[in-house]
């Protein structure tokens, strides 16, 4: 399926992966928040109760949304894919020429943040 206009030139794969990574990375601390509830109230919150998993899931979603929207703030649209096609013709002796086509795809990746010195 071809996307309309220049939409097919956008690198949606890496962009969606970045969104997912931001959400999962942000929500990863949710289990530790759930463990903290076990320490505070072990009678009502343990791994066998629904309340525990509701706290973990709720915390995961809330913690994951911050980095998710921060990623969208810094990268609201995917980068443009740059695809280069190279054709190489090899001729050896009296045999017919052999044509080899190679594709080279380049895309932009975010820079690592610089630490404060």
Biopython code that builds the backbone (N, CA, C, O; Angstrom):
import numpy as np
from Bio.PDB.StructureBuilder import StructureBuilder

atoms = [
    (1, "UNK", "N", (0.843, -1.188, 0.000)),
    (1, "UNK", "CA", (0.000, 0.000, 0.000)),
    (1, "UNK", "C", (0.882, 1.243, 0.000)),
    (1, "UNK", "O", (1.746, 1.408, 0.862)),
    (2, "UNK", "N", (0.657, 2.096, -0.958)),
    (2, "UNK", "CA", (1.410, 3.340, -1.064)),
    (2, "UNK", "C", (0.673, 4.445, -0.329)),
    (2, "UNK", "O", (-0.518, 4.664, -0.550)),
    (3, "UNK", "N", (1.388, 5.139, 0.548)),
    (3, "UNK", "CA", (0.786, 6.256, 1.281)),
    (3, "UNK", "C", (0.686, 7.466, 0.363)),
    (3, "UNK", "O", (1.508, 7.618, -0.541)),
    (4, "UNK", "N", (-0.315, 8.340, 0.578)),
    (4, "UNK", "CA", (-0.503, 9.487, -0.303)),
    (4, "UNK", "C", (0.613, 10.521, -0.168)),
    (4, "UNK", "O", (1.214, 10.680, 0.894)),
    (5, "UNK", "N", (0.867, 11.209, -1.260)),
    (5, "UNK", "CA", (1.824, 12.306, -1.268)),
    (5, "UNK", "C", (3.218, 11.867, -0.852)),
    (5, "UNK", "O", (3.708, 10.828, -1.294)),
    (6, "UNK", "N", (3.846, 12.652, -0.010)),
    (6, "UNK", "CA", (5.200, 12.372, 0.470)),
    (6, "UNK", "C", (5.193, 11.508, 1.729)),
    (6, "UNK", "O", (6.252, 11.266, 2.308)),
    (7, "UNK", "N", (4.016, 11.034, 2.168)),
    (7, "UNK", "CA", (3.921, 10.238, 3.385)),
    (7, "UNK", "C", (4.706, 8.932, 3.264)),
    (7, "UNK", "O", (5.195, 8.419, 4.271)),
    (8, "UNK", "N", (4.836, 8.385, 2.059)),
    (8, "UNK", "CA", (5.579, 7.155, 1.858)),
    (8, "UNK", "C", (7.079, 7.328, 2.054)),
    (8, "UNK", "O", (7.808, 6.345, 2.185)),
    (9, "UNK", "N", (7.543, 8.587, 2.075)),
    (9, "UNK", "CA", (8.960, 8.868, 2.257)),
    (9, "UNK", "C", (9.340, 8.987, 3.732)),
    (9, "UNK", "O", (10.512, 9.181, 4.056)),
    (10, "UNK", "N", (8.355, 8.872, 4.629)),
    (10, "UNK", "CA", (8.629, 9.043, 6.052)),
    (10, "UNK", "C", (8.998, 7.710, 6.697)),
    (10, "UNK", "O", (8.484, 6.656, 6.323)),
    (11, "UNK", "N", (9.884, 7.780, 7.659)),
    (11, "UNK", "CA", (10.396, 6.591, 8.340)),
    (11, "UNK", "C", (9.514, 6.274, 9.552)),
    (11, "UNK", "O", (9.898, 6.521, 10.695)),
    (12, "UNK", "N", (8.325, 5.724, 9.282)),
    (12, "UNK", "CA", (7.382, 5.433, 10.357)),
    (12, "UNK", "C", (7.872, 4.320, 11.286)),
    (12, "UNK", "O", (7.562, 4.338, 12.477)),
    (13, "UNK", "N", (8.623, 3.363, 10.769)),
    (13, "UNK", "CA", (9.078, 2.239, 11.582)),
    (13, "UNK", "C", (9.891, 2.680, 12.785)),
    (13, "UNK", "O", (9.589, 2.295, 13.914)),
    (14, "UNK", "N", (10.922, 3.486, 12.553)),
    (14, "UNK", "CA", (11.757, 3.957, 13.658)),
    (14, "UNK", "C", (10.999, 4.918, 14.563)),
    (14, "UNK", "O", (11.234, 4.948, 15.771)),
    (15, "UNK", "N", (10.098, 5.699, 13.995)),
    (15, "UNK", "CA", (9.336, 6.662, 14.795)),
    (15, "UNK", "C", (8.397, 5.936, 15.759)),
    (15, "UNK", "O", (8.322, 6.289, 16.935)),
    (16, "UNK", "N", (7.686, 4.931, 15.268)),
    (16, "UNK", "CA", (6.777, 4.165, 16.123)),
    (16, "UNK", "C", (7.579, 3.390, 17.174)),
    (16, "UNK", "O", (7.151, 3.268, 18.322)),
    (17, "UNK", "N", (8.732, 2.873, 16.776)),
    (17, "UNK", "CA", (9.576, 2.173, 17.741)),
    (17, "UNK", "C", (10.041, 3.131, 18.844)),
    (17, "UNK", "O", (10.103, 2.743, 20.010)),
    (18, "UNK", "N", (10.359, 4.345, 18.496)),
    (18, "UNK", "CA", (10.753, 5.350, 19.483)),
    (18, "UNK", "C", (9.614, 5.690, 20.430)),
    (18, "UNK", "O", (9.823, 5.846, 21.633)),
    (19, "UNK", "N", (8.405, 5.804, 19.883)),
    (19, "UNK", "CA", (7.238, 6.067, 20.733)),
    (19, "UNK", "C", (7.019, 4.926, 21.718)),
    (19, "UNK", "O", (6.780, 5.154, 22.904)),
    (20, "UNK", "N", (7.102, 3.697, 21.215)),
    (20, "UNK", "CA", (6.922, 2.534, 22.086)),
    (20, "UNK", "C", (8.002, 2.440, 23.148)),
    (20, "UNK", "O", (7.712, 2.140, 24.307)),
    (21, "UNK", "N", (9.242, 2.693, 22.762)),
    (21, "UNK", "CA", (10.349, 2.630, 23.715)),
    (21, "UNK", "C", (10.204, 3.691, 24.792)),
    (21, "UNK", "O", (10.491, 3.427, 25.960)),
    (22, "UNK", "N", (9.761, 4.888, 24.418)),
    (22, "UNK", "CA", (9.563, 5.951, 25.405)),
    (22, "UNK", "C", (8.476, 5.562, 26.393)),
    (22, "UNK", "O", (8.631, 5.761, 27.597)),
    (23, "UNK", "N", (7.375, 5.007, 25.892)),
    (23, "UNK", "CA", (6.265, 4.621, 26.765)),
    (23, "UNK", "C", (6.667, 3.487, 27.705)),
    (23, "UNK", "O", (6.412, 3.556, 28.908)),
    (24, "UNK", "N", (7.290, 2.452, 27.162)),
    (24, "UNK", "CA", (7.688, 1.305, 27.987)),
    (24, "UNK", "C", (8.774, 1.701, 28.982)),
    (24, "UNK", "O", (8.735, 1.288, 30.141)),
    (25, "UNK", "N", (9.732, 2.492, 28.539)),
    (25, "UNK", "CA", (10.787, 2.949, 29.447)),
    (25, "UNK", "C", (10.234, 3.778, 30.590)),
    (25, "UNK", "O", (10.677, 3.649, 31.731)),
    (26, "UNK", "N", (9.272, 4.623, 30.285)),
    (26, "UNK", "CA", (8.660, 5.435, 31.336)),
    (26, "UNK", "C", (7.829, 4.613, 32.295)),
    (26, "UNK", "O", (7.793, 4.899, 33.492)),
    (27, "UNK", "N", (7.164, 3.598, 31.782)),
    (27, "UNK", "CA", (6.304, 2.783, 32.629)),
    (27, "UNK", "C", (7.031, 1.686, 33.375)),
    (27, "UNK", "O", (6.436, 1.006, 34.211)),
    (28, "UNK", "N", (8.318, 1.501, 33.084)),
    (28, "UNK", "CA", (9.054, 0.392, 33.685)),
    (28, "UNK", "C", (9.136, 0.480, 35.210)),
    (28, "UNK", "O", (9.264, -0.545, 35.881)),
    (29, "UNK", "N", (9.065, 1.672, 35.753)),
    (29, "UNK", "CA", (9.118, 1.830, 37.211)),
    (29, "UNK", "C", (7.811, 1.477, 37.899)),
    (29, "UNK", "O", (7.732, 1.516, 39.127)),
    (30, "UNK", "N", (6.800, 1.138, 37.141)),
    (30, "UNK", "CA", (5.480, 0.860, 37.714)),
    (30, "UNK", "C", (5.508, -0.350, 38.643)),
    (30, "UNK", "O", (4.816, -0.366, 39.661)),
    (31, "UNK", "N", (6.286, -1.339, 38.305)),
    (31, "UNK", "CA", (6.322, -2.522, 39.150)),
    (31, "UNK", "C", (6.933, -2.193, 40.504)),
    (31, "UNK", "O", (6.495, -2.715, 41.530)),
    (32, "UNK", "N", (7.950, -1.322, 40.512)),
    (32, "UNK", "CA", (8.539, -0.925, 41.792)),
    (32, "UNK", "C", (7.539, -0.121, 42.622)),
    (32, "UNK", "O", (7.541, -0.208, 43.850)),
    (33, "UNK", "N", (6.690, 0.659, 41.959)),
    (33, "UNK", "CA", (5.638, 1.367, 42.697)),
    (33, "UNK", "C", (4.648, 0.374, 43.289)),
    (33, "UNK", "O", (4.160, 0.565, 44.402)),
    (34, "UNK", "N", (4.354, -0.680, 42.549)),
    (34, "UNK", "CA", (3.479, -1.726, 43.070)),
    (34, "UNK", "C", (4.097, -2.436, 44.254)),
    (34, "UNK", "O", (3.403, -2.763, 45.217)),
    (35, "UNK", "N", (5.407, -2.681, 44.190)),
    (35, "UNK", "CA", (6.088, -3.311, 45.316)),
    (35, "UNK", "C", (6.058, -2.418, 46.549)),
    (35, "UNK", "O", (5.978, -2.909, 47.675)),
    (36, "UNK", "N", (6.122, -1.112, 46.337)),
    (36, "UNK", "CA", (6.042, -0.187, 47.469)),
    (36, "UNK", "C", (4.676, -0.283, 48.146)),
    (36, "UNK", "O", (4.587, -0.142, 49.365)),
    (37, "UNK", "N", (3.626, -0.517, 47.387)),
    (37, "UNK", "CA", (2.302, -0.668, 48.009)),
    (37, "UNK", "C", (2.229, -1.937, 48.841)),
    (37, "UNK", "O", (1.512, -1.979, 49.841)),
    (38, "UNK", "N", (2.960, -2.973, 48.444)),
    (38, "UNK", "CA", (3.001, -4.202, 49.246)),
    (38, "UNK", "C", (3.661, -3.927, 50.594)),
    (38, "UNK", "O", (3.224, -4.449, 51.619)),
    (39, "UNK", "N", (4.701, -3.118, 50.594)),
    (39, "UNK", "CA", (5.391, -2.783, 51.841)),
    (39, "UNK", "C", (4.492, -1.954, 52.748)),
    (39, "UNK", "O", (4.461, -2.170, 53.960)),
    (40, "UNK", "N", (3.758, -1.005, 52.165)),
    (40, "UNK", "CA", (2.891, -0.130, 52.962)),
    (40, "UNK", "C", (1.674, -0.880, 53.494)),
    (40, "UNK", "O", (1.319, -0.725, 54.662)),
    (41, "UNK", "N", (1.033, -1.685, 52.660)),
    (41, "UNK", "CA", (-0.202, -2.380, 53.070)),
    (41, "UNK", "C", (-0.211, -3.809, 52.516)),
    (41, "UNK", "O", (-0.879, -4.080, 51.518)),
    (42, "UNK", "N", (0.528, -4.727, 53.161)),
    (42, "UNK", "CA", (0.613, -6.084, 52.629)),
    (42, "UNK", "C", (-0.699, -6.867, 52.707)),
    (42, "UNK", "O", (-0.879, -7.850, 51.988)),
    (43, "UNK", "N", (-1.603, -6.440, 53.568)),
    (43, "UNK", "CA", (-2.874, -7.155, 53.681)),
    (43, "UNK", "C", (-3.746, -6.944, 52.425)),
    (43, "UNK", "O", (-4.308, -7.897, 51.886)),
    (44, "UNK", "N", (-3.846, -5.693, 51.976)),
    (44, "UNK", "CA", (-4.696, -5.381, 50.823)),
    (44, "UNK", "C", (-3.967, -5.479, 49.485)),
    (44, "UNK", "O", (-4.597, -5.710, 48.454)),
    (45, "UNK", "N", (-2.650, -5.306, 49.492)),
    (45, "UNK", "CA", (-1.889, -5.304, 48.245)),
    (45, "UNK", "C", (-0.846, -6.414, 48.279)),
    (45, "UNK", "O", (0.132, -6.327, 49.022)),
    (46, "UNK", "N", (-1.049, -7.446, 47.486)),
    (46, "UNK", "CA", (-0.041, -8.466, 47.236)),
    (46, "UNK", "C", (-0.244, -8.946, 45.805)),
    (46, "UNK", "O", (-1.235, -8.603, 45.161)),
    (47, "UNK", "N", (0.690, -9.733, 45.319)),
    (47, "UNK", "CA", (0.647, -10.086, 43.892)),
    (47, "UNK", "C", (-0.552, -10.943, 43.522)),
    (47, "UNK", "O", (-0.798, -11.195, 42.343)),
    (48, "UNK", "N", (-1.292, -11.388, 44.514)),
    (48, "UNK", "CA", (-2.468, -12.228, 44.240)),
    (48, "UNK", "C", (-3.772, -11.437, 44.247)),
    (48, "UNK", "O", (-4.839, -12.007, 44.017)),
    (49, "UNK", "N", (-3.701, -10.135, 44.506)),
    (49, "UNK", "CA", (-4.934, -9.344, 44.550)),
    (49, "UNK", "C", (-5.060, -8.490, 43.299)),
    (49, "UNK", "O", (-4.063, -8.076, 42.708)),
    (50, "UNK", "N", (-6.280, -8.240, 42.914)),
    (50, "UNK", "CA", (-6.554, -7.391, 41.758)),
    (50, "UNK", "C", (-6.117, -5.954, 42.021)),
    (50, "UNK", "O", (-5.659, -5.266, 41.109)),
    (51, "UNK", "N", (-6.257, -5.499, 43.271)),
    (51, "UNK", "CA", (-5.881, -4.117, 43.607)),
    (51, "UNK", "C", (-4.406, -3.853, 43.298)),
    (51, "UNK", "O", (-4.055, -2.782, 42.803)),
    (52, "UNK", "N", (-3.549, -4.823, 43.589)),
    (52, "UNK", "CA", (-2.122, -4.666, 43.303)),
    (52, "UNK", "C", (-1.892, -4.437, 41.817)),
    (52, "UNK", "O", (-1.180, -3.509, 41.432)),
    (53, "UNK", "N", (-2.492, -5.277, 40.980)),
    (53, "UNK", "CA", (-2.285, -5.172, 39.531)),
    (53, "UNK", "C", (-2.937, -3.920, 38.958)),
    (53, "UNK", "O", (-2.465, -3.388, 37.952)),
    (54, "UNK", "N", (-4.018, -3.438, 39.583)),
    (54, "UNK", "CA", (-4.610, -2.168, 39.151)),
    (54, "UNK", "C", (-3.655, -1.015, 39.423)),
    (54, "UNK", "O", (-3.510, -0.105, 38.607)),
    (55, "UNK", "N", (-3.000, -1.067, 40.595)),
    (55, "UNK", "CA", (-2.011, -0.023, 40.912)),
    (55, "UNK", "C", (-0.845, -0.087, 39.937)),
    (55, "UNK", "O", (-0.393, 0.942, 39.435)),
    (56, "UNK", "N", (-0.357, -1.299, 39.669)),
    (56, "UNK", "CA", (0.778, -1.455, 38.751)),
    (56, "UNK", "C", (0.402, -0.968, 37.349)),
    (56, "UNK", "O", (1.154, -0.209, 36.737)),
    (57, "UNK", "N", (-0.746, -1.394, 36.841)),
    (57, "UNK", "CA", (-1.165, -0.986, 35.497)),
    (57, "UNK", "C", (-1.410, 0.520, 35.412)),
    (57, "UNK", "O", (-0.973, 1.178, 34.468)),
    (58, "UNK", "N", (-2.113, 1.053, 36.409)),
    (58, "UNK", "CA", (-2.376, 2.497, 36.421)),
    (58, "UNK", "C", (-1.090, 3.302, 36.474)),
    (58, "UNK", "O", (-0.942, 4.294, 35.761)),
    (59, "UNK", "N", (-0.162, 2.874, 37.320)),
    (59, "UNK", "CA", (1.119, 3.571, 37.424)),
    (59, "UNK", "C", (1.920, 3.438, 36.136)),
    (59, "UNK", "O", (2.584, 4.384, 35.712)),
    (60, "UNK", "N", (1.857, 2.259, 35.514)),
    (60, "UNK", "CA", (2.570, 2.045, 34.254)),
    (60, "UNK", "C", (2.072, 3.025, 33.189)),
    (60, "UNK", "O", (2.869, 3.673, 32.510)),
    (61, "UNK", "N", (0.763, 3.126, 33.052)),
    (61, "UNK", "CA", (0.193, 4.011, 32.019)),
    (61, "UNK", "C", (0.542, 5.464, 32.312)),
    (61, "UNK", "O", (0.973, 6.193, 31.420)),
    (62, "UNK", "N", (0.357, 5.887, 33.561)),
    (62, "UNK", "CA", (0.620, 7.284, 33.904)),
    (62, "UNK", "C", (2.106, 7.602, 33.767)),
    (62, "UNK", "O", (2.467, 8.664, 33.258)),
    (63, "UNK", "N", (2.973, 6.690, 34.217)),
    (63, "UNK", "CA", (4.418, 6.915, 34.108)),
    (63, "UNK", "C", (4.894, 6.850, 32.665)),
    (63, "UNK", "O", (5.860, 7.522, 32.304)),
    (64, "UNK", "N", (4.242, 6.065, 31.849)),
    (64, "UNK", "CA", (4.650, 5.935, 30.452)),
    (64, "UNK", "C", (4.201, 7.087, 29.581)),
    (64, "UNK", "O", (4.832, 7.374, 28.564)),
    (65, "UNK", "N", (3.119, 7.755, 29.960)),
    (65, "UNK", "CA", (2.600, 8.844, 29.124)),
    (65, "UNK", "C", (3.521, 10.061, 29.105)),
    (65, "UNK", "O", (3.601, 10.758, 28.094)),
    (66, "UNK", "N", (4.215, 10.325, 30.210)),
    (66, "UNK", "CA", (5.127, 11.481, 30.255)),
    (66, "UNK", "C", (6.205, 11.390, 29.186)),
    (66, "UNK", "O", (6.306, 12.286, 28.348)),
    (67, "UNK", "N", (7.017, 10.330, 29.191)),
    (67, "UNK", "CA", (8.040, 10.195, 28.146)),
    (67, "UNK", "C", (7.454, 10.050, 26.733)),
    (67, "UNK", "O", (8.057, 10.499, 25.758)),
    (68, "UNK", "N", (6.274, 9.418, 26.631)),
    (68, "UNK", "CA", (5.612, 9.269, 25.334)),
    (68, "UNK", "C", (5.340, 10.642, 24.719)),
    (68, "UNK", "O", (5.675, 10.889, 23.561)),
    (69, "UNK", "N", (4.728, 11.536, 25.508)),
    (69, "UNK", "CA", (4.415, 12.870, 24.983)),
    (69, "UNK", "C", (5.658, 13.746, 24.857)),
    (69, "UNK", "O", (5.701, 14.637, 24.009)),
    (70, "UNK", "N", (6.677, 13.501, 25.696)),
    (70, "UNK", "CA", (7.934, 14.230, 25.536)),
    (70, "UNK", "C", (8.589, 13.850, 24.211)),
    (70, "UNK", "O", (9.161, 14.702, 23.531)),
    (71, "UNK", "N", (8.505, 12.563, 23.842)),
    (71, "UNK", "CA", (9.037, 12.117, 22.551)),
    (71, "UNK", "C", (8.275, 12.802, 21.415)),
    (71, "UNK", "O", (8.879, 13.276, 20.453)),
    (72, "UNK", "N", (6.944, 12.852, 21.534)),
    (72, "UNK", "CA", (6.157, 13.534, 20.500)),
    (72, "UNK", "C", (6.475, 15.025, 20.440)),
    (72, "UNK", "O", (6.410, 15.635, 19.373)),
    (73, "UNK", "N", (6.816, 15.606, 21.578)),
    (73, "UNK", "CA", (7.153, 17.034, 21.603)),
    (73, "UNK", "C", (8.447, 17.292, 20.824)),
    (73, "UNK", "O", (8.557, 18.277, 20.094)),
    (74, "UNK", "N", (9.424, 16.392, 20.988)),
    (74, "UNK", "CA", (10.700, 16.590, 20.300)),
    (74, "UNK", "C", (10.688, 16.069, 18.867)),
    (74, "UNK", "O", (11.465, 16.529, 18.029)),
    (75, "UNK", "N", (9.812, 15.112, 18.585)),
    (75, "UNK", "CA", (9.784, 14.503, 17.247)),
    (75, "UNK", "C", (8.328, 14.260, 16.840)),
    (75, "UNK", "O", (7.873, 13.116, 16.839)),
    (76, "UNK", "N", (7.593, 15.324, 16.493)),
    (76, "UNK", "CA", (6.159, 15.168, 16.201)),
    (76, "UNK", "C", (5.867, 14.363, 14.937)),
    (76, "UNK", "O", (4.785, 13.789, 14.811)),
    (77, "UNK", "N", (6.802, 14.312, 14.009)),
    (77, "UNK", "CA", (6.630, 13.545, 12.773)),
    (77, "UNK", "C", (7.870, 12.701, 12.522)),
    (77, "UNK", "O", (8.958, 13.050, 12.980)),
    (78, "UNK", "N", (7.720, 11.597, 11.801)),
    (78, "UNK", "CA", (8.894, 10.781, 11.476)),
    (78, "UNK", "C", (9.858, 11.524, 10.569)),
    (78, "UNK", "O", (9.482, 12.459, 9.862)),
    (79, "UNK", "N", (11.119, 11.083, 10.607)),
    (79, "UNK", "CA", (12.120, 11.640, 9.701)),
    (79, "UNK", "C", (11.852, 11.150, 8.284)),
    (79, "UNK", "O", (11.095, 10.204, 8.070)),
    (80, "UNK", "N", (12.481, 11.806, 7.330)),
    (80, "UNK", "CA", (12.349, 11.420, 5.928)),
    (80, "UNK", "C", (13.365, 10.327, 5.621)),
    (80, "UNK", "O", (14.549, 10.463, 5.930)),
    (81, "UNK", "N", (12.891, 9.237, 5.006)),
    (81, "UNK", "CA", (13.772, 8.161, 4.568)),
    (81, "UNK", "C", (14.515, 8.613, 3.327)),
    (81, "UNK", "O", (13.954, 9.272, 2.452)),
    (82, "UNK", "N", (15.765, 8.254, 3.266)),
    (82, "UNK", "CA", (16.548, 8.530, 2.073)),
    (82, "UNK", "C", (17.019, 7.189, 1.528)),
    (82, "UNK", "O", (17.818, 6.496, 2.158)),
    (83, "UNK", "N", (16.518, 6.836, 0.359)),
    (83, "UNK", "CA", (16.877, 5.555, -0.255)),
    (83, "UNK", "C", (17.665, 5.834, -1.529)),
    (83, "UNK", "O", (17.229, 6.594, -2.394)),
    (84, "UNK", "N", (18.834, 5.204, -1.629)),
    (84, "UNK", "CA", (19.696, 5.366, -2.795)),
    (84, "UNK", "C", (19.822, 4.019, -3.486)),
    (84, "UNK", "O", (20.147, 3.020, -2.846)),
    (85, "UNK", "N", (19.567, 3.985, -4.788)),
    (85, "UNK", "CA", (19.718, 2.759, -5.564)),
    (85, "UNK", "C", (20.986, 2.878, -6.399)),
    (85, "UNK", "O", (21.176, 3.859, -7.119)),
    (86, "UNK", "N", (21.850, 1.877, -6.299)),
    (86, "UNK", "CA", (23.097, 1.857, -7.050)),
    (86, "UNK", "C", (23.071, 0.664, -7.996)),
    (86, "UNK", "O", (22.749, -0.452, -7.587)),
    (87, "UNK", "N", (23.405, 0.896, -9.239)),
    (87, "UNK", "CA", (23.471, -0.183, -10.223)),
    (87, "UNK", "C", (24.923, -0.398, -10.599)),
    (87, "UNK", "O", (25.642, 0.550, -10.916)),
    (88, "UNK", "N", (25.350, -1.653, -10.562)),
    (88, "UNK", "CA", (26.723, -2.002, -10.894)),
    (88, "UNK", "C", (26.689, -3.053, -12.004)),
    (88, "UNK", "O", (25.979, -4.051, -11.889)),
    (89, "UNK", "N", (27.446, -2.836, -13.067)),
    (89, "UNK", "CA", (27.525, -3.789, -14.170)),
    (89, "UNK", "C", (28.904, -4.432, -14.158)),
    (89, "UNK", "O", (29.927, -3.748, -14.171)),
    (90, "UNK", "N", (28.909, -5.760, -14.133)),
    (90, "UNK", "CA", (30.170, -6.502, -14.118)),
    (90, "UNK", "C", (30.281, -7.280, -15.428)),
    (90, "UNK", "O", (29.387, -8.046, -15.787)),
    (91, "UNK", "N", (31.373, -7.076, -16.123)),
    (91, "UNK", "CA", (31.628, -7.798, -17.364)),
    (91, "UNK", "C", (32.883, -8.638, -17.174)),
    (91, "UNK", "O", (33.937, -8.119, -16.806)),
    (92, "UNK", "N", (32.764, -9.938, -17.427)),
    (92, "UNK", "CA", (33.930, -10.823, -17.334)),
    (92, "UNK", "C", (34.066, -11.613, -18.634)),
    (92, "UNK", "O", (33.177, -12.377, -19.011)),
    (93, "UNK", "N", (35.166, -11.419, -19.293)),
    (93, "UNK", "CA", (35.442, -12.161, -20.526)),
    (93, "UNK", "C", (34.359, -11.982, -21.576)),
    (93, "UNK", "O", (33.912, -10.863, -21.830)),
    (94, "UNK", "N", (33.928, -13.105, -22.197)),
    (94, "UNK", "CA", (32.920, -13.074, -23.249)),
    (94, "UNK", "C", (31.509, -13.283, -22.723)),
    (94, "UNK", "O", (30.555, -13.263, -23.501)),
    (95, "UNK", "N", (31.358, -13.483, -21.423)),
    (95, "UNK", "CA", (30.015, -13.717, -20.871)),
    (95, "UNK", "C", (29.217, -12.414, -20.862)),
    (95, "UNK", "O", (29.789, -11.324, -20.846)),
    (96, "UNK", "N", (27.879, -12.540, -20.871)),
    (96, "UNK", "CA", (27.062, -11.322, -20.865)),
    (96, "UNK", "C", (27.253, -10.548, -19.558)),
    (96, "UNK", "O", (27.548, -11.137, -18.518)),
    (97, "UNK", "N", (27.082, -9.229, -19.621)),
    (97, "UNK", "CA", (27.269, -8.419, -18.413)),
    (97, "UNK", "C", (26.259, -8.797, -17.325)),
    (97, "UNK", "O", (25.111, -9.136, -17.611)),
    (98, "UNK", "N", (26.701, -8.732, -16.112)),
    (98, "UNK", "CA", (25.865, -9.057, -14.964)),
    (98, "UNK", "C", (25.565, -7.751, -14.225)),
    (98, "UNK", "O", (26.476, -7.020, -13.835)),
    (99, "UNK", "N", (24.272, -7.472, -14.040)),
    (99, "UNK", "CA", (23.861, -6.237, -13.390)),
    (99, "UNK", "C", (23.471, -6.546, -11.947)),
    (99, "UNK", "O", (22.662, -7.439, -11.694)),
    (100, "UNK", "N", (24.054, -5.802, -11.001)),
    (100, "UNK", "CA", (23.752, -5.963, -9.580)),
    (100, "UNK", "C", (23.180, -4.640, -9.065)),
    (100, "UNK", "O", (23.808, -3.588, -9.188)),
    (101, "UNK", "N", (21.995, -4.713, -8.495)),
    (101, "UNK", "CA", (21.370, -3.523, -7.924)),
    (101, "UNK", "C", (21.433, -3.621, -6.409)),
    (101, "UNK", "O", (21.102, -4.655, -5.829)),
    (102, "UNK", "N", (21.858, -2.546, -5.777)),
    (102, "UNK", "CA", (21.897, -2.512, -4.312)),
    (102, "UNK", "C", (21.120, -1.297, -3.826)),
    (102, "UNK", "O", (21.122, -0.242, -4.460)),
    (103, "UNK", "N", (20.460, -1.470, -2.696)),
    (103, "UNK", "CA", (19.725, -0.368, -2.073)),
    (103, "UNK", "C", (20.442, 0.037, -0.808)),
    (103, "UNK", "O", (20.886, -0.812, -0.034)),
    (104, "UNK", "N", (20.552, 1.318, -0.600)),
    (104, "UNK", "CA", (21.156, 1.840, 0.613)),
    (104, "UNK", "C", (20.132, 2.772, 1.239)),
    (104, "UNK", "O", (19.742, 3.772, 0.637)),
    (105, "UNK", "N", (19.699, 2.442, 2.448)),
    (105, "UNK", "CA", (18.707, 3.273, 3.132)),
    (105, "UNK", "C", (19.382, 3.977, 4.291)),
    (105, "UNK", "O", (20.033, 3.351, 5.127)),
    (106, "UNK", "N", (19.217, 5.280, 4.327)),
    (106, "UNK", "CA", (19.766, 6.051, 5.443)),
    (106, "UNK", "C", (18.625, 6.779, 6.132)),
    (106, "UNK", "O", (17.641, 7.159, 5.497)),
    (107, "UNK", "N", (18.763, 6.965, 7.411)),
    (107, "UNK", "CA", (17.763, 7.707, 8.155)),
    (107, "UNK", "C", (18.446, 8.480, 9.265)),
    (107, "UNK", "O", (19.586, 8.184, 9.624)),
    (108, "UNK", "N", (17.769, 9.448, 9.797)),
    (108, "UNK", "CA", (18.311, 10.296, 10.838)),
    (108, "UNK", "C", (18.011, 9.694, 12.192)),
    (108, "UNK", "O", (16.887, 9.259, 12.446)),
    (109, "UNK", "N", (19.004, 9.663, 13.066)),
    (109, "UNK", "CA", (18.805, 9.186, 14.427)),
    (109, "UNK", "C", (19.095, 10.338, 15.385)),
    (109, "UNK", "O", (19.933, 11.195, 15.103)),
    (110, "UNK", "N", (18.392, 10.352, 16.524)),
    (110, "UNK", "CA", (18.614, 11.454, 17.467)),
    (110, "UNK", "C", (20.006, 11.368, 18.084)),
    (110, "UNK", "O", (20.563, 10.283, 18.253)),
    (111, "UNK", "N", (20.548, 12.522, 18.412)),
    (111, "UNK", "CA", (21.837, 12.578, 19.078)),
    (111, "UNK", "C", (21.680, 12.213, 20.541)),
    (111, "UNK", "O", (20.617, 12.411, 21.130)),
    (112, "UNK", "N", (22.746, 11.678, 21.125)),
    (112, "UNK", "CA", (22.727, 11.398, 22.555)),
    (112, "UNK", "C", (22.741, 12.740, 23.295)),
    (112, "UNK", "O", (23.479, 13.649, 22.913)),
    (113, "UNK", "N", (21.924, 12.868, 24.358)),
    (113, "UNK", "CA", (21.936, 14.136, 25.088)),
    (113, "UNK", "C", (23.271, 14.339, 25.784)),
    (113, "UNK", "O", (23.873, 13.399, 26.305)),
    (114, "UNK", "N", (23.720, 15.591, 25.780)),
    (114, "UNK", "CA", (24.998, 15.922, 26.422)),
    (114, "UNK", "C", (24.740, 16.145, 27.911)),
    (114, "UNK", "O", (23.753, 16.772, 28.298)),
    (115, "UNK", "N", (25.629, 15.631, 28.723)),
    (115, "UNK", "CA", (25.496, 15.797, 30.174)),
    (115, "UNK", "C", (25.899, 17.192, 30.599)),
    (115, "UNK", "O", (26.725, 17.834, 29.951)),
    (116, "UNK", "N", (25.312, 17.660, 31.694)),
    (116, "UNK", "CA", (25.671, 18.975, 32.230)),
    (116, "UNK", "C", (26.999, 18.861, 32.976)),
    (116, "UNK", "O", (27.177, 17.989, 33.826)),
    (117, "UNK", "N", (27.912, 19.743, 32.647)),
    (117, "UNK", "CA", (29.226, 19.718, 33.311)),
    (117, "UNK", "C", (29.305, 20.798, 34.340)),
    (117, "UNK", "O", (30.330, 20.941, 35.007)),
]
sb = StructureBuilder()
sb.init_structure("model")
sb.init_model(0)
sb.init_chain("A")
sb.init_seg("    ")
for serial, (resi, resn, name, xyz) in enumerate(atoms, 1):
    if name == "N":
        sb.init_residue(resn, " ", resi, " ")
    sb.init_atom(name, np.array(xyz, "f"), 0.0, 1.0, " ", f" {name:<3s}", serial, name[0])
structure = sb.get_structure()
